[in-house]
Amino acid sequence: MEELLEFFTHVPTWFRASLLIGGLVVFWLLEGILPLFRFSYHKFKHAGVNLFLTLTTMIVGFGMAGLLLMASDYVSTHQIGVLYLVPMPIWLQVITGVLLLDAIGAYLVHWVEHRVRWMWKFHLVHHTDTHIDVTSGLRHHPGETVFRIGFTILAVILIGAPMGVVMLYQSLSVLFAHLTHANTPLFGKIDRAMSYIFVTPNMHKVHHHYRQPWTDTNYGNIFSLWDRLFGTFQYVEDLDKLKYGIDTHLDPKENENLGNLLRIPFQKYRQSNYQNSEAKDA
C-alpha cells in the first residue's frame, strides 16, 4: 500500500493522460461496436462541444491545483483531520480518505448544486446533454469546476488527506466518469448487484433522465452508499424508458450550441415543468 500511495503522490503525467484520453478512446470504440442506445446524432460534433468544455474545465482545474496541493501538504504535515483522530494502518487511511473525498468532494457538492439555484444553473450545462455517451462525463461548465475543486479542498482539510490519496481518488473519479456515462452495456445483469457498493452505468444514467424527480437522484460519483444512506438512490430496470436531457432545455439550438451552453448560468432561471411530479409519473 505504501508503494501505491507513493506512486499517486508523484503520479506521472503519462498515467493521468492515459486515463483521460485512453479511457475516452476505448469507450468511444466500444460505443460504436456495442451501443446501449442507437442515437441518431452527429457523434463527432457532439464530442467536439463536450471536449471543448472539458478543455475549459481543465484550465480552471490547473489554475486551482496549487491551492489543493497547499491544503493537502499543510494538513498531512501537521496531521490535521479525520484521518489522524485515531491511529489506523495506512491501508485503512487510504480507504477512509477515498470514501470521504467521494462523500464531500463529489456527493455533497452535487447535491448542493441541485438545490442552490445559482449553482444549479452552472451544473445545468451537464444535464442539457440529450445524447449521453463517454464524452458526456466531461461536459461541465468551467464555473462549475470552481465549485467542485472548492469542495474537494474543503474535503482535504476536513479529512487531512495526503496528496497520494487525493490523486488516487481523482484518478478513480476520471475512470468512473467514463464508465458511468459510456453508451454501452458494460455489466449487464450484474449491474444492479454492483450498485450496492459502486455507482454503476445503469444507476447513473437514471440521473440523466430529463424529468424530475429522477434528475434529483443518484448523486454519487464512485460509491453508491452515500445515495443509499441519504435516501437519494434510484434504480430503473428498463432503461428504454429513460429520455436524456433536461425538460427546460430540450431545444437542440440551445443544448448543442457551445456559445449558449457557456451563457446558460447567466440566463433567466427556468422552472422545471415536472418539479413536483411523482416518481411514478416519470
Salt bridges, closest charged atoms under 4 A:
GLU6 OE2 - HIS10 NE2 3.38
GLU31 OE1 - LYS43 NZ 2.73
GLU113 OE1 - HIS123 ND1 3.42
GLU113 OE1 - ARG148 NH2 3.14
ASP129 OD1 - HIS46 NE2 2.81
ASP129 OD2 - ARG139 NH1 3.69
ASP133 OD2 - LYS43 NZ 3.75
ASP133 OD2 - HIS46 ND1 3.22
GLU144 OE2 - HIS123 ND1 2.82
GLU144 OE1 - HIS140 ND1 2.98
GLU144 OE2 - ARG148 NH2 3.14
ASP216 OD1 - HIS114 ND1 2.81
GLU237 OE2 - ARG192 NH1 2.38
GLU254 OE2 - ARG270 NH2 2.57
ASP281 OD1 - LYS280 NZ 3.53
